[in-house]
Amino acid sequence: MEVTTLIGARSEALDPEWLRWLETYEEAIRKFRARSFSEAKILLSQFLEFYRKTASQKCIWNAR
């Protein structure tokens, strides 16, 4: 099964930091599929820590 991640509109400039973390997410999915669950969990935890912080910042900026 192929999974596609929507990362933004074609005309939208993408944040290089976001793209680096997206690589971490994709590596976690590869580890999970390879049944390396412990490694996948670590990578997903790292990604989610970044994602939560980023999502919170966007909410704060959009509320202003």
MIKE-629200 format. One record per residue: chain; x, y, z of N, C-alpha, C, O in turn; residue in three letters. Coordinates in steps of 0.05 Angstrom, whole numbers. Each point is the difference from the previous one (the first is absolute). Layout:
BEGIN
node drenlo=A; n_px=X; n_py=Y; n_pz=Z; ca_px=X; ca_py=Y; ca_pz=Z; c_px=X; c_py=Y; c_pz=Z; o_px=X; o_py=Y; o_pz=Z; titor=ala
...
//
This chain:
BEGIN
node drenlo=A; n_px=17; n_py=-23; n_pz=0; ca_px=-17; ca_py=23; ca_pz=0; c_px=18; c_py=25; c_pz=0; o_px=19; o_py=1; o_pz=15; titor=met
node drenlo=A; n_px=-25; n_py=17; n_pz=-32; ca_px=14; ca_py=26; ca_pz=-1; c_px=-15; c_py=21; c_pz=15; o_px=-24; o_py=3; o_pz=-3; titor=glu
node drenlo=A; n_px=38; n_py=11; n_pz=20; ca_px=-12; ca_py=22; ca_pz=16; c_px=12; c_py=26; c_pz=-9; o_px=25; o_py=3; o_pz=-3; titor=val
node drenlo=A; n_px=-42; n_py=16; n_pz=-2; ca_px=9; ca_py=27; ca_pz=-9; c_px=-5; c_py=20; c_pz=21; o_px=-21; o_py=0; o_pz=13; titor=thr
node drenlo=A; n_px=41; n_py=18; n_pz=-8; ca_px=-3; ca_py=21; ca_pz=20; c_px=-3; c_py=26; c_pz=-14; o_px=17; o_py=8; o_pz=-16; titor=thr
node drenlo=A; n_px=-39; n_py=6; n_pz=22; ca_px=-5; ca_py=26; ca_pz=-11; c_px=16; c_py=21; c_pz=16; o_px=-4; o_py=2; o_pz=24; titor=leu
node drenlo=A; n_px=22; n_py=12; n_pz=-37; ca_px=18; ca_py=18; ca_pz=15; c_px=-5; c_py=30; c_pz=-6; o_px=11; o_py=17; o_pz=14; titor=ile
node drenlo=A; n_px=-27; n_py=-11; n_pz=-34; ca_px=-6; ca_py=28; ca_pz=-6; c_px=-8; c_py=4; c_pz=-29; o_px=2; o_py=-19; o_pz=-16; titor=gly
node drenlo=A; n_px=-12; n_py=42; n_pz=10; ca_px=-7; ca_py=7; ca_pz=-27; c_px=25; c_py=3; c_pz=-17; o_px=21; o_py=7; o_pz=10; titor=ala
node drenlo=A; n_px=-24; n_py=-12; n_pz=-35; ca_px=24; ca_py=2; ca_pz=-18; c_px=11; c_py=28; c_pz=0; o_px=25; o_py=3; o_pz=-2; titor=arg
node drenlo=A; n_px=-42; n_py=17; n_pz=4; ca_px=10; ca_py=28; ca_pz=-1; c_px=10; c_py=9; c_pz=27; o_px=11; o_py=22; o_pz=2; titor=ser
node drenlo=A; n_px=-14; n_py=-38; n_pz=18; ca_px=8; ca_py=8; ca_pz=28; c_px=29; c_py=-6; c_pz=5; o_px=10; o_py=-21; o_pz=-7; titor=glu
node drenlo=A; n_px=4; n_py=40; n_pz=19; ca_px=28; ca_py=-4; ca_pz=8; c_px=0; c_py=-19; c_pz=24; o_px=-15; o_py=5; o_pz=19; titor=ala
node drenlo=A; n_px=32; n_py=-25; n_pz=-19; ca_px=1; ca_py=-19; ca_pz=22; c_px=23; c_py=6; c_pz=18; o_px=22; o_py=7; o_pz=-9; titor=leu
node drenlo=A; n_px=-27; n_py=-9; n_pz=35; ca_px=20; ca_py=4; ca_pz=20; c_px=20; c_py=-22; c_pz=0; o_px=-7; o_py=-24; o_pz=2; titor=asp
node drenlo=A; n_px=33; n_py=30; n_pz=-5; ca_px=21; ca_py=-21; ca_pz=-1; c_px=1; c_py=-17; c_pz=26; o_px=5; o_py=-24; o_pz=-2; titor=pro
node drenlo=A; n_px=-11; n_py=37; n_pz=24; ca_px=0; ca_py=-15; ca_pz=25; c_px=-23; c_py=-21; c_pz=0; o_px=4; o_py=-23; o_pz=9; titor=glu
node drenlo=A; n_px=-27; n_py=31; n_pz=-19; ca_px=-23; ca_py=-18; ca_pz=-2; c_px=8; c_py=-24; c_pz=-18; o_px=-7; o_py=-23; o_pz=6; titor=trp
node drenlo=A; n_px=20; n_py=28; n_pz=-28; ca_px=8; ca_py=-22; ca_pz=-19; c_px=20; c_py=-19; c_pz=14; o_px=-1; o_py=-24; o_pz=-5; titor=leu
node drenlo=A; n_px=19; n_py=35; n_pz=21; ca_px=19; ca_py=-18; ca_pz=15; c_px=-16; c_py=-18; c_pz=19; o_px=6; o_py=-24; o_pz=2; titor=arg
node drenlo=A; n_px=-25; n_py=35; n_pz=12; ca_px=-16; ca_py=-16; ca_pz=19; c_px=-18; c_py=-20; c_pz=-15; o_px=-6; o_py=-21; o_pz=10; titor=trp
node drenlo=A; n_px=-3; n_py=29; n_pz=-33; ca_px=-16; ca_py=-19; ca_pz=-17; c_px=17; c_py=-24; c_pz=-7; o_px=-11; o_py=-23; o_pz=-1; titor=leu
node drenlo=A; n_px=37; n_py=27; n_pz=-3; ca_px=18; ca_py=-23; ca_pz=-5; c_px=1; c_py=-19; c_pz=24; o_px=1; o_py=-24; o_pz=-3; titor=glu
node drenlo=A; n_px=-2; n_py=36; n_pz=27; ca_px=0; ca_py=-16; ca_pz=24; c_px=-26; c_py=-17; c_pz=2; o_px=1; o_py=-24; o_pz=7; titor=thr
node drenlo=A; n_px=-23; n_py=37; n_pz=-14; ca_px=-26; ca_py=-14; ca_pz=0; c_px=0; c_py=-23; c_pz=-20; o_px=-8; o_py=-22; o_pz=6; titor=tyr
node drenlo=A; n_px=18; n_py=27; n_pz=-30; ca_px=1; ca_py=-21; ca_pz=-21; c_px=18; c_py=-23; c_pz=8; o_px=-6; o_py=-23; o_pz=-5; titor=glu
node drenlo=A; n_px=29; n_py=29; n_pz=18; ca_px=17; ca_py=-21; ca_pz=10; c_px=-14; c_py=-16; c_pz=21; o_px=4; o_py=-25; o_pz=1; titor=glu
node drenlo=A; n_px=-19; n_py=37; n_pz=16; ca_px=-15; ca_py=-14; ca_pz=21; c_px=-20; c_py=-19; c_pz=-13; o_px=-3; o_py=-23; o_pz=9; titor=ala
node drenlo=A; n_px=-10; n_py=31; n_pz=-30; ca_px=-19; ca_py=-18; ca_pz=-14; c_px=15; c_py=-23; c_pz=-13; o_px=-9; o_py=-23; o_pz=1; titor=ile
node drenlo=A; n_px=33; n_py=28; n_pz=-12; ca_px=16; ca_py=-22; ca_pz=-11; c_px=8; c_py=-20; c_pz=21; o_px=-2; o_py=-24; o_pz=-4; titor=arg
node drenlo=A; n_px=10; n_py=34; n_pz=28; ca_px=7; ca_py=-17; ca_pz=22; c_px=-24; c_py=-17; c_pz=9; o_px=3; o_py=-24; o_pz=6; titor=lys
node drenlo=A; n_px=-26; n_py=37; n_pz=-4; ca_px=-24; ca_py=-14; ca_pz=8; c_px=-7; c_py=-23; c_pz=-19; o_px=-6; o_py=-22; o_pz=8; titor=phe
node drenlo=A; n_px=8; n_py=28; n_pz=-34; ca_px=-6; ca_py=-21; ca_pz=-20; c_px=20; c_py=-22; c_pz=1; o_px=-6; o_py=-23; o_pz=-7; titor=arg
node drenlo=A; n_px=31; n_py=29; n_pz=15; ca_px=21; ca_py=-21; ca_pz=2; c_px=-2; c_py=-14; c_pz=27; o_px=17; o_py=-17; o_pz=7; titor=ala
node drenlo=A; n_px=-38; n_py=24; n_pz=9; ca_px=-5; ca_py=-12; ca_pz=26; c_px=21; c_py=7; c_pz=21; o_px=4; o_py=-15; o_pz=19; titor=arg
node drenlo=A; n_px=9; n_py=37; n_pz=-23; ca_px=19; ca_py=11; ca_pz=20; c_px=-15; c_py=20; c_pz=17; o_px=4; o_py=24; o_pz=-2; titor=ser
node drenlo=A; n_px=-22; n_py=-35; n_pz=18; ca_px=-20; ca_py=17; ca_pz=14; c_px=13; c_py=19; c_pz=20; o_px=-9; o_py=23; o_pz=3; titor=phe
node drenlo=A; n_px=29; n_py=-32; n_pz=11; ca_px=13; ca_py=18; ca_pz=20; c_px=13; c_py=24; c_pz=-14; o_px=-3; o_py=23; o_pz=10; titor=ser
node drenlo=A; n_px=17; n_py=-28; n_pz=-32; ca_px=12; ca_py=22; ca_pz=-15; c_px=-21; c_py=19; c_pz=-11; o_px=3; o_py=24; o_pz=0; titor=glu
node drenlo=A; n_px=-25; n_py=-36; n_pz=-11; ca_px=-22; ca_py=16; ca_pz=-11; c_px=-12; c_py=18; c_pz=22; o_px=-6; o_py=23; o_pz=-5; titor=ala
node drenlo=A; n_px=2; n_py=-34; n_pz=28; ca_px=-12; ca_py=15; ca_pz=22; c_px=18; c_py=24; c_pz=8; o_px=-11; o_py=22; o_pz=5; titor=lys
node drenlo=A; n_px=37; n_py=-26; n_pz=-4; ca_px=18; ca_py=22; ca_pz=7; c_px=-2; c_py=22; c_pz=-21; o_px=-2; o_py=23; o_pz=7; titor=ile
node drenlo=A; n_px=3; n_py=-31; n_pz=-32; ca_px=-1; ca_py=20; ca_pz=-22; c_px=-27; c_py=15; c_pz=0; o_px=0; o_py=24; o_pz=-3; titor=leu
node drenlo=A; n_px=-22; n_py=-39; n_pz=7; ca_px=-26; ca_py=13; ca_pz=0; c_px=-3; c_py=19; c_pz=24; o_px=-12; o_py=21; o_pz=-2; titor=leu
node drenlo=A; n_px=24; n_py=-29; n_pz=25; ca_px=-1; ca_py=17; ca_pz=23; c_px=15; c_py=26; c_pz=-5; o_px=-10; o_py=22; o_pz=8; titor=ser
node drenlo=A; n_px=33; n_py=-23; n_pz=-21; ca_px=15; ca_py=24; ca_pz=-6; c_px=-16; c_py=17; c_pz=-20; o_px=-1; o_py=25; o_pz=4; titor=gln
node drenlo=A; n_px=-10; n_py=-37; n_pz=-24; ca_px=-16; ca_py=16; ca_pz=-19; c_px=-24; c_py=13; c_pz=13; o_px=-5; o_py=24; o_pz=-4; titor=phe
node drenlo=A; n_px=-9; n_py=-39; n_pz=21; ca_px=-24; ca_py=11; ca_pz=13; c_px=7; c_py=23; c_pz=19; o_px=-16; o_py=19; o_pz=3; titor=leu
node drenlo=A; n_px=38; n_py=-21; n_pz=10; ca_px=9; ca_py=22; ca_pz=18; c_px=3; c_py=26; c_pz=-17; o_px=-9; o_py=21; o_pz=8; titor=glu
node drenlo=A; n_px=23; n_py=-24; n_pz=-31; ca_px=3; ca_py=23; ca_pz=-18; c_px=-27; c_py=10; c_pz=-10; o_px=-5; o_py=24; o_pz=-1; titor=phe
node drenlo=A; n_px=-12; n_py=-43; n_pz=-8; ca_px=-25; ca_py=7; ca_pz=-13; c_px=-19; c_py=14; c_pz=20; o_px=-13; o_py=20; o_pz=-7; titor=tyr
node drenlo=A; n_px=12; n_py=-30; n_pz=31; ca_px=-18; ca_py=13; ca_pz=20; c_px=9; c_py=29; c_pz=6; o_px=-16; o_py=18; o_pz=1; titor=arg
node drenlo=A; n_px=42; n_py=-15; n_pz=1; ca_px=11; ca_py=27; ca_pz=5; c_px=-6; c_py=19; c_pz=-23; o_px=-9; o_py=22; o_pz=4; titor=lys
node drenlo=A; n_px=13; n_py=-32; n_pz=-28; ca_px=-5; ca_py=16; ca_pz=-25; c_px=-30; c_py=6; c_pz=-2; o_px=-7; o_py=23; o_pz=-7; titor=thr
node drenlo=A; n_px=-10; n_py=-43; n_pz=11; ca_px=-29; ca_py=5; ca_pz=-2; c_px=-10; c_py=20; c_pz=21; o_px=-17; o_py=17; o_pz=-6; titor=ala
node drenlo=A; n_px=28; n_py=-19; n_pz=30; ca_px=-7; ca_py=20; ca_pz=21; c_px=8; c_py=28; c_pz=-8; o_px=-15; o_py=19; o_pz=4; titor=ser
node drenlo=A; n_px=39; n_py=-16; n_pz=-15; ca_px=9; ca_py=26; ca_pz=-8; c_px=-17; c_py=11; c_pz=-22; o_px=-7; o_py=24; o_pz=0; titor=gln
node drenlo=A; n_px=-2; n_py=-40; n_pz=-19; ca_px=-17; ca_py=9; ca_pz=-22; c_px=-27; c_py=9; c_pz=11; o_px=-11; o_py=20; o_pz=-9; titor=lys
node drenlo=A; n_px=1; n_py=-34; n_pz=29; ca_px=-26; ca_py=8; ca_pz=12; c_px=3; c_py=27; c_pz=14; o_px=-18; o_py=17; o_pz=-2; titor=cys
node drenlo=A; n_px=40; n_py=-13; n_pz=16; ca_px=4; ca_py=25; ca_pz=14; c_px=2; c_py=23; c_pz=-21; o_px=-12; o_py=21; o_pz=4; titor=ile
node drenlo=A; n_px=28; n_py=-25; n_pz=-25; ca_px=3; ca_py=21; ca_pz=-20; c_px=-26; c_py=6; c_pz=-14; o_px=-6; o_py=23; o_pz=-6; titor=trp
node drenlo=A; n_px=-10; n_py=-43; n_pz=0; ca_px=-25; ca_py=4; ca_pz=-14; c_px=-21; c_py=13; c_pz=17; o_px=-18; o_py=13; o_pz=-10; titor=asn
node drenlo=A; n_px=21; n_py=-15; n_pz=36; ca_px=-19; ca_py=12; ca_pz=19; c_px=5; c_py=30; c_pz=3; o_px=-18; o_py=14; o_pz=9; titor=ala
node drenlo=A; n_px=41; n_py=-5; n_pz=-16; ca_px=7; ca_py=28; ca_pz=4; c_px=-14; c_py=18; c_pz=-20; o_px=3; o_py=24; o_pz=1; titor=arg
//
